[in-house]
Amino acid sequence: MTKPFAPKRHLPSSPFKAPVAPAPKHFAVGDQVTHDTHGLGRVIGVEDGVAALVDFGPAQMRILSPYTKMTKL
């Protein structure tokens, strides 16, 4: 098994701009969301910057930040 490549660091002397990190996603109670694995759901609880509690119908899941597989509808 091979490890994924580490991201390249930006050199201060480089003529190219440094890559910009995407803004973290924020969810509020009541937001409808979709998750790549669990499907459609509704946010029922939020821990600021840590996790979101989402009701997917048959199960409630605690989705941890940075919410890469979850988007707001």
mmJSON file of the N, C-alpha and C atoms, coordinates in Angstrom:
{"data_MODEL":{"atom_site":{
"group_PDB":["ATOM","ATOM","ATOM","ATOM","ATOM","ATOM","ATOM","ATOM","ATOM","ATOM","ATOM","ATOM","ATOM","ATOM","ATOM","ATOM","ATOM","ATOM","ATOM","ATOM","ATOM","ATOM","ATOM","ATOM","ATOM","ATOM","ATOM","ATOM","ATOM","ATOM","ATOM","ATOM","ATOM","ATOM","ATOM","ATOM","ATOM","ATOM","ATOM","ATOM","ATOM","ATOM","ATOM","ATOM","ATOM","ATOM","ATOM","ATOM","ATOM","ATOM","ATOM","ATOM","ATOM","ATOM","ATOM","ATOM","ATOM","ATOM","ATOM","ATOM","ATOM","ATOM","ATOM","ATOM","ATOM","ATOM","ATOM","ATOM","ATOM","ATOM","ATOM","ATOM","ATOM","ATOM","ATOM","ATOM","ATOM","ATOM","ATOM","ATOM","ATOM","ATOM","ATOM","ATOM","ATOM","ATOM","ATOM","ATOM","ATOM","ATOM","ATOM","ATOM","ATOM","ATOM","ATOM","ATOM","ATOM","ATOM","ATOM","ATOM","ATOM","ATOM","ATOM","ATOM","ATOM","ATOM","ATOM","ATOM","ATOM","ATOM","ATOM","ATOM","ATOM","ATOM","ATOM","ATOM","ATOM","ATOM","ATOM","ATOM","ATOM","ATOM","ATOM","ATOM","ATOM","ATOM","ATOM","ATOM","ATOM","ATOM","ATOM","ATOM","ATOM","ATOM","ATOM","ATOM","ATOM","ATOM","ATOM","ATOM","ATOM","ATOM","ATOM","ATOM","ATOM","ATOM","ATOM","ATOM","ATOM","ATOM","ATOM","ATOM","ATOM","ATOM","ATOM","ATOM","ATOM","ATOM","ATOM","ATOM","ATOM","ATOM","ATOM","ATOM","ATOM","ATOM","ATOM","ATOM","ATOM","ATOM","ATOM","ATOM","ATOM","ATOM","ATOM","ATOM","ATOM","ATOM","ATOM","ATOM","ATOM","ATOM","ATOM","ATOM","ATOM","ATOM","ATOM","ATOM","ATOM","ATOM","ATOM","ATOM","ATOM","ATOM","ATOM","ATOM","ATOM","ATOM","ATOM","ATOM","ATOM","ATOM","ATOM","ATOM","ATOM","ATOM","ATOM","ATOM","ATOM","ATOM","ATOM","ATOM","ATOM","ATOM","ATOM","ATOM","ATOM","ATOM","ATOM"],
"id":[1,2,3,4,5,6,7,8,9,10,11,12,13,14,15,16,17,18,19,20,21,22,23,24,25,26,27,28,29,30,31,32,33,34,35,36,37,38,39,40,41,42,43,44,45,46,47,48,49,50,51,52,53,54,55,56,57,58,59,60,61,62,63,64,65,66,67,68,69,70,71,72,73,74,75,76,77,78,79,80,81,82,83,84,85,86,87,88,89,90,91,92,93,94,95,96,97,98,99,100,101,102,103,104,105,106,107,108,109,110,111,112,113,114,115,116,117,118,119,120,121,122,123,124,125,126,127,128,129,130,131,132,133,134,135,136,137,138,139,140,141,142,143,144,145,146,147,148,149,150,151,152,153,154,155,156,157,158,159,160,161,162,163,164,165,166,167,168,169,170,171,172,173,174,175,176,177,178,179,180,181,182,183,184,185,186,187,188,189,190,191,192,193,194,195,196,197,198,199,200,201,202,203,204,205,206,207,208,209,210,211,212,213,214,215,216,217,218,219],
"type_symbol":["N","C","C","N","C","C","N","C","C","N","C","C","N","C","C","N","C","C","N","C","C","N","C","C","N","C","C","N","C","C","N","C","C","N","C","C","N","C","C","N","C","C","N","C","C","N","C","C","N","C","C","N","C","C","N","C","C","N","C","C","N","C","C","N","C","C","N","C","C","N","C","C","N","C","C","N","C","C","N","C","C","N","C","C","N","C","C","N","C","C","N","C","C","N","C","C","N","C","C","N","C","C","N","C","C","N","C","C","N","C","C","N","C","C","N","C","C","N","C","C","N","C","C","N","C","C","N","C","C","N","C","C","N","C","C","N","C","C","N","C","C","N","C","C","N","C","C","N","C","C","N","C","C","N","C","C","N","C","C","N","C","C","N","C","C","N","C","C","N","C","C","N","C","C","N","C","C","N","C","C","N","C","C","N","C","C","N","C","C","N","C","C","N","C","C","N","C","C","N","C","C","N","C","C","N","C","C","N","C","C","N","C","C","N","C","C","N","C","C"],
"label_atom_id":["N","CA","C","N","CA","C","N","CA","C","N","CA","C","N","CA","C","N","CA","C","N","CA","C","N","CA","C","N","CA","C","N","CA","C","N","CA","C","N","CA","C","N","CA","C","N","CA","C","N","CA","C","N","CA","C","N","CA","C","N","CA","C","N","CA","C","N","CA","C","N","CA","C","N","CA","C","N","CA","C","N","CA","C","N","CA","C","N","CA","C","N","CA","C","N","CA","C","N","CA","C","N","CA","C","N","CA","C","N","CA","C","N","CA","C","N","CA","C","N","CA","C","N","CA","C","N","CA","C","N","CA","C","N","CA","C","N","CA","C","N","CA","C","N","CA","C","N","CA","C","N","CA","C","N","CA","C","N","CA","C","N","CA","C","N","CA","C","N","CA","C","N","CA","C","N","CA","C","N","CA","C","N","CA","C","N","CA","C","N","CA","C","N","CA","C","N","CA","C","N","CA","C","N","CA","C","N","CA","C","N","CA","C","N","CA","C","N","CA","C","N","CA","C","N","CA","C","N","CA","C","N","CA","C","N","CA","C","N","CA","C","N","CA","C","N","CA","C","N","CA","C","N","CA","C"],
"label_alt_id":[null,null,null,null,null,null,null,null,null,null,null,null,null,null,null,null,null,null,null,null,null,null,null,null,null,null,null,null,null,null,null,null,null,null,null,null,null,null,null,null,null,null,null,null,null,null,null,null,null,null,null,null,null,null,null,null,null,null,null,null,null,null,null,null,null,null,null,null,null,null,null,null,null,null,null,null,null,null,null,null,null,null,null,null,null,null,null,null,null,null,null,null,null,null,null,null,null,null,null,null,null,null,null,null,null,null,null,null,null,null,null,null,null,null,null,null,null,null,null,null,null,null,null,null,null,null,null,null,null,null,null,null,null,null,null,null,null,null,null,null,null,null,null,null,null,null,null,null,null,null,null,null,null,null,null,null,null,null,null,null,null,null,null,null,null,null,null,null,null,null,null,null,null,null,null,null,null,null,null,null,null,null,null,null,null,null,null,null,null,null,null,null,null,null,null,null,null,null,null,null,null,null,null,null,null,null,null,null,null,null,null,null,null,null,null,null,null,null,null],
"label_comp_id":["MET","MET","MET","THR","THR","THR","LYS","LYS","LYS","PRO","PRO","PRO","PHE","PHE","PHE","ALA","ALA","ALA","PRO","PRO","PRO","LYS","LYS","LYS","ARG","ARG","ARG","HIS","HIS","HIS","LEU","LEU","LEU","PRO","PRO","PRO","SER","SER","SER","SER","SER","SER","PRO","PRO","PRO","PHE","PHE","PHE","LYS","LYS","LYS","ALA","ALA","ALA","PRO","PRO","PRO","VAL","VAL","VAL","ALA","ALA","ALA","PRO","PRO","PRO","ALA","ALA","ALA","PRO","PRO","PRO","LYS","LYS","LYS","HIS","HIS","HIS","PHE","PHE","PHE","ALA","ALA","ALA","VAL","VAL","VAL","GLY","GLY","GLY","ASP","ASP","ASP","GLN","GLN","GLN","VAL","VAL","VAL","THR","THR","THR","HIS","HIS","HIS","ASP","ASP","ASP","THR","THR","THR","HIS","HIS","HIS","GLY","GLY","GLY","LEU","LEU","LEU","GLY","GLY","GLY","ARG","ARG","ARG","VAL","VAL","VAL","ILE","ILE","ILE","GLY","GLY","GLY","VAL","VAL","VAL","GLU","GLU","GLU","ASP","ASP","ASP","GLY","GLY","GLY","VAL","VAL","VAL","ALA","ALA","ALA","ALA","ALA","ALA","LEU","LEU","LEU","VAL","VAL","VAL","ASP","ASP","ASP","PHE","PHE","PHE","GLY","GLY","GLY","PRO","PRO","PRO","ALA","ALA","ALA","GLN","GLN","GLN","MET","MET","MET","ARG","ARG","ARG","ILE","ILE","ILE","LEU","LEU","LEU","SER","SER","SER","PRO","PRO","PRO","TYR","TYR","TYR","THR","THR","THR","LYS","LYS","LYS","MET","MET","MET","THR","THR","THR","LYS","LYS","LYS","LEU","LEU","LEU"],
"label_asym_id":["A","A","A","A","A","A","A","A","A","A","A","A","A","A","A","A","A","A","A","A","A","A","A","A","A","A","A","A","A","A","A","A","A","A","A","A","A","A","A","A","A","A","A","A","A","A","A","A","A","A","A","A","A","A","A","A","A","A","A","A","A","A","A","A","A","A","A","A","A","A","A","A","A","A","A","A","A","A","A","A","A","A","A","A","A","A","A","A","A","A","A","A","A","A","A","A","A","A","A","A","A","A","A","A","A","A","A","A","A","A","A","A","A","A","A","A","A","A","A","A","A","A","A","A","A","A","A","A","A","A","A","A","A","A","A","A","A","A","A","A","A","A","A","A","A","A","A","A","A","A","A","A","A","A","A","A","A","A","A","A","A","A","A","A","A","A","A","A","A","A","A","A","A","A","A","A","A","A","A","A","A","A","A","A","A","A","A","A","A","A","A","A","A","A","A","A","A","A","A","A","A","A","A","A","A","A","A","A","A","A","A","A","A","A","A","A","A","A","A"],
"label_entity_id":["1","1","1","1","1","1","1","1","1","1","1","1","1","1","1","1","1","1","1","1","1","1","1","1","1","1","1","1","1","1","1","1","1","1","1","1","1","1","1","1","1","1","1","1","1","1","1","1","1","1","1","1","1","1","1","1","1","1","1","1","1","1","1","1","1","1","1","1","1","1","1","1","1","1","1","1","1","1","1","1","1","1","1","1","1","1","1","1","1","1","1","1","1","1","1","1","1","1","1","1","1","1","1","1","1","1","1","1","1","1","1","1","1","1","1","1","1","1","1","1","1","1","1","1","1","1","1","1","1","1","1","1","1","1","1","1","1","1","1","1","1","1","1","1","1","1","1","1","1","1","1","1","1","1","1","1","1","1","1","1","1","1","1","1","1","1","1","1","1","1","1","1","1","1","1","1","1","1","1","1","1","1","1","1","1","1","1","1","1","1","1","1","1","1","1","1","1","1","1","1","1","1","1","1","1","1","1","1","1","1","1","1","1","1","1","1","1","1","1"],
"label_seq_id":[1,1,1,2,2,2,3,3,3,4,4,4,5,5,5,6,6,6,7,7,7,8,8,8,9,9,9,10,10,10,11,11,11,12,12,12,13,13,13,14,14,14,15,15,15,16,16,16,17,17,17,18,18,18,19,19,19,20,20,20,21,21,21,22,22,22,23,23,23,24,24,24,25,25,25,26,26,26,27,27,27,28,28,28,29,29,29,30,30,30,31,31,31,32,32,32,33,33,33,34,34,34,35,35,35,36,36,36,37,37,37,38,38,38,39,39,39,40,40,40,41,41,41,42,42,42,43,43,43,44,44,44,45,45,45,46,46,46,47,47,47,48,48,48,49,49,49,50,50,50,51,51,51,52,52,52,53,53,53,54,54,54,55,55,55,56,56,56,57,57,57,58,58,58,59,59,59,60,60,60,61,61,61,62,62,62,63,63,63,64,64,64,65,65,65,66,66,66,67,67,67,68,68,68,69,69,69,70,70,70,71,71,71,72,72,72,73,73,73],
"pdbx_PDB_ins_code":[null,null,null,null,null,null,null,null,null,null,null,null,null,null,null,null,null,null,null,null,null,null,null,null,null,null,null,null,null,null,null,null,null,null,null,null,null,null,null,null,null,null,null,null,null,null,null,null,null,null,null,null,null,null,null,null,null,null,null,null,null,null,null,null,null,null,null,null,null,null,null,null,null,null,null,null,null,null,null,null,null,null,null,null,null,null,null,null,null,null,null,null,null,null,null,null,null,null,null,null,null,null,null,null,null,null,null,null,null,null,null,null,null,null,null,null,null,null,null,null,null,null,null,null,null,null,null,null,null,null,null,null,null,null,null,null,null,null,null,null,null,null,null,null,null,null,null,null,null,null,null,null,null,null,null,null,null,null,null,null,null,null,null,null,null,null,null,null,null,null,null,null,null,null,null,null,null,null,null,null,null,null,null,null,null,null,null,null,null,null,null,null,null,null,null,null,null,null,null,null,null,null,null,null,null,null,null,null,null,null,null,null,null,null,null,null,null,null,null],
"Cartn_x":[0.85,0.0,0.898,0.569,1.373,0.679,1.472,0.93,0.65,-0.373,-0.613,0.497,0.7,1.735,1.406,2.416,2.24,2.076,1.265,1.117,2.431,2.685,3.925,3.808,4.875,4.856,5.155,4.65,4.848,6.11,6.987,8.215,7.947,8.43,8.197,8.784,9.832,10.466,9.791,8.748,8.074,7.302,7.332,6.57,5.07,4.67,3.269,2.592,1.302,0.555,0.409,0.354,0.166,-1.26,-1.464,-2.831,-3.673,-4.932,-5.83,-6.649,-6.676,-7.465,-8.944,-9.809,-11.234,-11.812,-12.814,-13.456,-14.192,-14.154,-14.853,-16.372,-17.034,-18.482,-19.147,-20.239,-20.999,-22.427,-22.944,-24.314,-25.089,-26.384,-27.266,-28.34,-28.918,-29.992,-31.151,-31.64,-32.738,-32.301,-31.008,-30.526,-30.722,-31.168,-31.233,-29.888,-29.378,-28.059,-28.124,-27.108,-26.925,-25.51,-25.379,-24.093,-23.815,-22.564,-22.21,-22.527,-22.42,-22.654,-24.055,-24.532,-25.772,-27.01,-26.851,-27.988,-28.521,-29.839,-30.485,-30.713,-30.566,-30.786,-31.059,-31.303,-31.563,-30.701,-30.032,-29.168,-30.042,-29.764,-30.552,-29.703,-28.398,-27.524,-26.185,-25.549,-24.267,-23.319,-22.106,-21.013,-20.068,-19.949,-19.221,-17.823,-17.607,-16.305,-15.856,-16.686,-16.264,-17.08,-18.404,-19.255,-20.672,-21.437,-22.858,-23.614,-24.702,-25.565,-26.661,-26.736,-27.647,-28.582,-29.884,-30.892,-31.081,-30.69,-30.819,-32.032,-32.988,-34.177,-34.012,-33.49,-33.344,-32.236,-31.333,-30.214,-29.833,-29.295,-28.723,-27.215,-26.504,-25.052,-24.399,-23.257,-22.433,-21.348,-21.448,-20.519,-19.466,-18.196,-17.101,-16.67,-16.166,-15.62,-14.363,-14.03,-14.356,-15.504,-16.335,-17.539,-17.267,-16.245,-15.863,-16.915,-17.711,-18.697,-20.118,-20.287,-21.622,-21.765,-22.915,-23.198,-24.605,-24.782,-26.081,-26.934,-28.209,-29.134,-29.855],
"Cartn_y":[-1.172,0.0,1.238,2.195,3.404,4.547,5.444,6.629,7.705,8.52,9.631,10.666,11.4,12.42,13.529,14.018,15.148,16.416,17.358,18.604,19.373,20.002,20.767,22.071,22.428,23.67,24.845,25.982,27.191,27.898,28.208,28.927,30.432,31.17,32.622,33.335,32.791,33.431,33.064,32.266,31.829,32.982,33.072,34.13,33.817,32.606,32.201,32.449,32.693,32.941,31.646,31.783,30.627,30.115,28.797,28.282,28.738,29.048,29.551,28.38,28.232,27.169,27.53,26.553,26.858,27.201,28.072,28.473,27.271,27.121,25.983,26.122,24.987,24.988,25.161,25.912,26.125,25.665,24.921,24.43,24.934,25.131,25.571,24.515,24.531,23.592,23.829,22.763,22.859,22.824,22.957,22.917,21.525,21.464,20.196,19.972,18.749,18.429,17.114,16.891,15.605,15.129,13.838,13.232,12.154,12.033,11.077,9.641,9.307,7.931,7.735,8.663,8.488,9.046,9.886,10.422,11.725,11.929,13.17,13.171,14.355,14.47,15.899,16.084,17.403,17.573,18.727,19.019,19.248,18.496,18.643,19.156,19.288,19.818,20.218,21.233,21.724,21.963,21.446,21.778,22.654,23.92,24.896,24.429,24.25,23.902,22.482,21.669,20.314,19.265,19.331,18.306,18.819,18.062,18.341,17.04,17.088,15.934,15.995,14.946,14.953,13.756,14.008,12.953,12.52,11.279,10.74,9.83,9.933,9.092,7.893,6.781,5.608,5.742,6.673,6.814,8.275,8.584,9.906,9.737,10.568,10.456,11.763,11.637,12.798,12.909,13.915,14.123,15.126,14.725,15.572,16.571,17.698,18.716,18.143,18.421,19.533,19.264,18.261,17.997,17.84,17.052,16.918,16.228,15.326,14.584,15.126,16.244,16.771,18.173,18.4,19.717,20.157,21.472,22.061,22.17,21.867,21.986,23.315],
"Cartn_z":[0.0,0.0,0.0,-0.817,-0.901,-0.192,0.326,0.997,-0.042,0.173,-0.757,-0.624,-1.684,-1.681,-0.689,-0.021,0.893,0.062,0.509,-0.25,-0.265,-1.393,-1.517,-0.747,-0.061,0.7,-0.223,0.13,-0.66,-0.202,-1.136,-0.807,-0.852,0.152,0.172,-1.044,-1.643,-2.789,-4.113,-4.082,-5.294,-5.935,-7.277,-7.947,-8.025,-7.645,-7.702,-6.365,-6.417,-5.189,-4.387,-3.083,-2.204,-2.367,-2.304,-2.409,-1.229,-1.514,-0.494,0.05,1.36,1.979,1.871,1.536,1.438,2.805,2.809,4.062,4.659,5.962,6.563,6.396,6.25,6.087,7.446,7.461,8.69,8.458,9.414,9.335,10.539,10.359,11.435,11.653,12.837,13.156,12.189,11.593,10.641,9.187,8.9,7.521,6.938,5.69,4.982,4.314,4.444,3.911,3.152,2.342,1.694,1.987,2.227,2.558,1.516,1.082,0.037,0.433,1.706,2.164,2.726,3.546,4.293,3.599,2.599,1.846,2.414,2.293,2.723,4.224,4.823,6.252,6.659,7.962,8.522,9.76,9.876,11.017,12.245,13.325,14.552,15.711,15.487,16.524,15.93,16.519,16.015,17.179,17.058,17.972,17.16,17.499,16.688,16.316,14.997,14.468,14.748,15.409,15.776,15.034,15.151,14.567,14.383,13.597,13.411,13.615,14.361,14.565,13.513,12.678,11.544,11.629,11.413,11.385,9.943,9.633,8.282,8.144,9.049,8.996,9.913,9.4,10.262,11.309,11.128,12.07,12.238,13.422,13.674,13.726,12.979,12.887,13.322,13.965,14.335,13.277,12.432,11.333,11.789,11.726,12.185,11.117,11.573,10.694,10.04,8.83,7.94,6.978,7.217,6.449,4.942,4.592,3.193,2.347,2.943,2.17,2.33,3.039,3.312,2.731,2.076,1.512,1.919,2.003,2.351,1.094,1.232,0.082,0.105],
"occupancy":[1.0,1.0,1.0,1.0,1.0,1.0,1.0,1.0,1.0,1.0,1.0,1.0,1.0,1.0,1.0,1.0,1.0,1.0,1.0,1.0,1.0,1.0,1.0,1.0,1.0,1.0,1.0,1.0,1.0,1.0,1.0,1.0,1.0,1.0,1.0,1.0,1.0,1.0,1.0,1.0,1.0,1.0,1.0,1.0,1.0,1.0,1.0,1.0,1.0,1.0,1.0,1.0,1.0,1.0,1.0,1.0,1.0,1.0,1.0,1.0,1.0,1.0,1.0,1.0,1.0,1.0,1.0,1.0,1.0,1.0,1.0,1.0,1.0,1.0,1.0,1.0,1.0,1.0,1.0,1.0,1.0,1.0,1.0,1.0,1.0,1.0,1.0,1.0,1.0,1.0,1.0,1.0,1.0,1.0,1.0,1.0,1.0,1.0,1.0,1.0,1.0,1.0,1.0,1.0,1.0,1.0,1.0,1.0,1.0,1.0,1.0,1.0,1.0,1.0,1.0,1.0,1.0,1.0,1.0,1.0,1.0,1.0,1.0,1.0,1.0,1.0,1.0,1.0,1.0,1.0,1.0,1.0,1.0,1.0,1.0,1.0,1.0,1.0,1.0,1.0,1.0,1.0,1.0,1.0,1.0,1.0,1.0,1.0,1.0,1.0,1.0,1.0,1.0,1.0,1.0,1.0,1.0,1.0,1.0,1.0,1.0,1.0,1.0,1.0,1.0,1.0,1.0,1.0,1.0,1.0,1.0,1.0,1.0,1.0,1.0,1.0,1.0,1.0,1.0,1.0,1.0,1.0,1.0,1.0,1.0,1.0,1.0,1.0,1.0,1.0,1.0,1.0,1.0,1.0,1.0,1.0,1.0,1.0,1.0,1.0,1.0,1.0,1.0,1.0,1.0,1.0,1.0,1.0,1.0,1.0,1.0,1.0,1.0,1.0,1.0,1.0,1.0,1.0,1.0],
"B_iso_or_equiv":[0.0,0.0,0.0,0.0,0.0,0.0,0.0,0.0,0.0,0.0,0.0,0.0,0.0,0.0,0.0,0.0,0.0,0.0,0.0,0.0,0.0,0.0,0.0,0.0,0.0,0.0,0.0,0.0,0.0,0.0,0.0,0.0,0.0,0.0,0.0,0.0,0.0,0.0,0.0,0.0,0.0,0.0,0.0,0.0,0.0,0.0,0.0,0.0,0.0,0.0,0.0,0.0,0.0,0.0,0.0,0.0,0.0,0.0,0.0,0.0,0.0,0.0,0.0,0.0,0.0,0.0,0.0,0.0,0.0,0.0,0.0,0.0,0.0,0.0,0.0,0.0,0.0,0.0,0.0,0.0,0.0,0.0,0.0,0.0,0.0,0.0,0.0,0.0,0.0,0.0,0.0,0.0,0.0,0.0,0.0,0.0,0.0,0.0,0.0,0.0,0.0,0.0,0.0,0.0,0.0,0.0,0.0,0.0,0.0,0.0,0.0,0.0,0.0,0.0,0.0,0.0,0.0,0.0,0.0,0.0,0.0,0.0,0.0,0.0,0.0,0.0,0.0,0.0,0.0,0.0,0.0,0.0,0.0,0.0,0.0,0.0,0.0,0.0,0.0,0.0,0.0,0.0,0.0,0.0,0.0,0.0,0.0,0.0,0.0,0.0,0.0,0.0,0.0,0.0,0.0,0.0,0.0,0.0,0.0,0.0,0.0,0.0,0.0,0.0,0.0,0.0,0.0,0.0,0.0,0.0,0.0,0.0,0.0,0.0,0.0,0.0,0.0,0.0,0.0,0.0,0.0,0.0,0.0,0.0,0.0,0.0,0.0,0.0,0.0,0.0,0.0,0.0,0.0,0.0,0.0,0.0,0.0,0.0,0.0,0.0,0.0,0.0,0.0,0.0,0.0,0.0,0.0,0.0,0.0,0.0,0.0,0.0,0.0,0.0,0.0,0.0,0.0,0.0,0.0],
"pdbx_formal_charge":[null,null,null,null,null,null,null,null,null,null,null,null,null,null,null,null,null,null,null,null,null,null,null,null,null,null,null,null,null,null,null,null,null,null,null,null,null,null,null,null,null,null,null,null,null,null,null,null,null,null,null,null,null,null,null,null,null,null,null,null,null,null,null,null,null,null,null,null,null,null,null,null,null,null,null,null,null,null,null,null,null,null,null,null,null,null,null,null,null,null,null,null,null,null,null,null,null,null,null,null,null,null,null,null,null,null,null,null,null,null,null,null,null,null,null,null,null,null,null,null,null,null,null,null,null,null,null,null,null,null,null,null,null,null,null,null,null,null,null,null,null,null,null,null,null,null,null,null,null,null,null,null,null,null,null,null,null,null,null,null,null,null,null,null,null,null,null,null,null,null,null,null,null,null,null,null,null,null,null,null,null,null,null,null,null,null,null,null,null,null,null,null,null,null,null,null,null,null,null,null,null,null,null,null,null,null,null,null,null,null,null,null,null,null,null,null,null,null,null],
"auth_seq_id":[1,1,1,2,2,2,3,3,3,4,4,4,5,5,5,6,6,6,7,7,7,8,8,8,9,9,9,10,10,10,11,11,11,12,12,12,13,13,13,14,14,14,15,15,15,16,16,16,17,17,17,18,18,18,19,19,19,20,20,20,21,21,21,22,22,22,23,23,23,24,24,24,25,25,25,26,26,26,27,27,27,28,28,28,29,29,29,30,30,30,31,31,31,32,32,32,33,33,33,34,34,34,35,35,35,36,36,36,37,37,37,38,38,38,39,39,39,40,40,40,41,41,41,42,42,42,43,43,43,44,44,44,45,45,45,46,46,46,47,47,47,48,48,48,49,49,49,50,50,50,51,51,51,52,52,52,53,53,53,54,54,54,55,55,55,56,56,56,57,57,57,58,58,58,59,59,59,60,60,60,61,61,61,62,62,62,63,63,63,64,64,64,65,65,65,66,66,66,67,67,67,68,68,68,69,69,69,70,70,70,71,71,71,72,72,72,73,73,73],
"auth_comp_id":["MET","MET","MET","THR","THR","THR","LYS","LYS","LYS","PRO","PRO","PRO","PHE","PHE","PHE","ALA","ALA","ALA","PRO","PRO","PRO","LYS","LYS","LYS","ARG","ARG","ARG","HIS","HIS","HIS","LEU","LEU","LEU","PRO","PRO","PRO","SER","SER","SER","SER","SER","SER","PRO","PRO","PRO","PHE","PHE","PHE","LYS","LYS","LYS","ALA","ALA","ALA","PRO","PRO","PRO","VAL","VAL","VAL","ALA","ALA","ALA","PRO","PRO","PRO","ALA","ALA","ALA","PRO","PRO","PRO","LYS","LYS","LYS","HIS","HIS","HIS","PHE","PHE","PHE","ALA","ALA","ALA","VAL","VAL","VAL","GLY","GLY","GLY","ASP","ASP","ASP","GLN","GLN","GLN","VAL","VAL","VAL","THR","THR","THR","HIS","HIS","HIS","ASP","ASP","ASP","THR","THR","THR","HIS","HIS","HIS","GLY","GLY","GLY","LEU","LEU","LEU","GLY","GLY","GLY","ARG","ARG","ARG","VAL","VAL","VAL","ILE","ILE","ILE","GLY","GLY","GLY","VAL","VAL","VAL","GLU","GLU","GLU","ASP","ASP","ASP","GLY","GLY","GLY","VAL","VAL","VAL","ALA","ALA","ALA","ALA","ALA","ALA","LEU","LEU","LEU","VAL","VAL","VAL","ASP","ASP","ASP","PHE","PHE","PHE","GLY","GLY","GLY","PRO","PRO","PRO","ALA","ALA","ALA","GLN","GLN","GLN","MET","MET","MET","ARG","ARG","ARG","ILE","ILE","ILE","LEU","LEU","LEU","SER","SER","SER","PRO","PRO","PRO","TYR","TYR","TYR","THR","THR","THR","LYS","LYS","LYS","MET","MET","MET","THR","THR","THR","LYS","LYS","LYS","LEU","LEU","LEU"],
"auth_asym_id":["A","A","A","A","A","A","A","A","A","A","A","A","A","A","A","A","A","A","A","A","A","A","A","A","A","A","A","A","A","A","A","A","A","A","A","A","A","A","A","A","A","A","A","A","A","A","A","A","A","A","A","A","A","A","A","A","A","A","A","A","A","A","A","A","A","A","A","A","A","A","A","A","A","A","A","A","A","A","A","A","A","A","A","A","A","A","A","A","A","A","A","A","A","A","A","A","A","A","A","A","A","A","A","A","A","A","A","A","A","A","A","A","A","A","A","A","A","A","A","A","A","A","A","A","A","A","A","A","A","A","A","A","A","A","A","A","A","A","A","A","A","A","A","A","A","A","A","A","A","A","A","A","A","A","A","A","A","A","A","A","A","A","A","A","A","A","A","A","A","A","A","A","A","A","A","A","A","A","A","A","A","A","A","A","A","A","A","A","A","A","A","A","A","A","A","A","A","A","A","A","A","A","A","A","A","A","A","A","A","A","A","A","A","A","A","A","A","A","A"],
"auth_atom_id":["N","CA","C","N","CA","C","N","CA","C","N","CA","C","N","CA","C","N","CA","C","N","CA","C","N","CA","C","N","CA","C","N","CA","C","N","CA","C","N","CA","C","N","CA","C","N","CA","C","N","CA","C","N","CA","C","N","CA","C","N","CA","C","N","CA","C","N","CA","C","N","CA","C","N","CA","C","N","CA","C","N","CA","C","N","CA","C","N","CA","C","N","CA","C","N","CA","C","N","CA","C","N","CA","C","N","CA","C","N","CA","C","N","CA","C","N","CA","C","N","CA","C","N","CA","C","N","CA","C","N","CA","C","N","CA","C","N","CA","C","N","CA","C","N","CA","C","N","CA","C","N","CA","C","N","CA","C","N","CA","C","N","CA","C","N","CA","C","N","CA","C","N","CA","C","N","CA","C","N","CA","C","N","CA","C","N","CA","C","N","CA","C","N","CA","C","N","CA","C","N","CA","C","N","CA","C","N","CA","C","N","CA","C","N","CA","C","N","CA","C","N","CA","C","N","CA","C","N","CA","C","N","CA","C","N","CA","C","N","CA","C","N","CA","C","N","CA","C","N","CA","C","N","CA","C"],
"pdbx_PDB_model_num":[1,1,1,1,1,1,1,1,1,1,1,1,1,1,1,1,1,1,1,1,1,1,1,1,1,1,1,1,1,1,1,1,1,1,1,1,1,1,1,1,1,1,1,1,1,1,1,1,1,1,1,1,1,1,1,1,1,1,1,1,1,1,1,1,1,1,1,1,1,1,1,1,1,1,1,1,1,1,1,1,1,1,1,1,1,1,1,1,1,1,1,1,1,1,1,1,1,1,1,1,1,1,1,1,1,1,1,1,1,1,1,1,1,1,1,1,1,1,1,1,1,1,1,1,1,1,1,1,1,1,1,1,1,1,1,1,1,1,1,1,1,1,1,1,1,1,1,1,1,1,1,1,1,1,1,1,1,1,1,1,1,1,1,1,1,1,1,1,1,1,1,1,1,1,1,1,1,1,1,1,1,1,1,1,1,1,1,1,1,1,1,1,1,1,1,1,1,1,1,1,1,1,1,1,1,1,1,1,1,1,1,1,1,1,1,1,1,1,1]
}}}
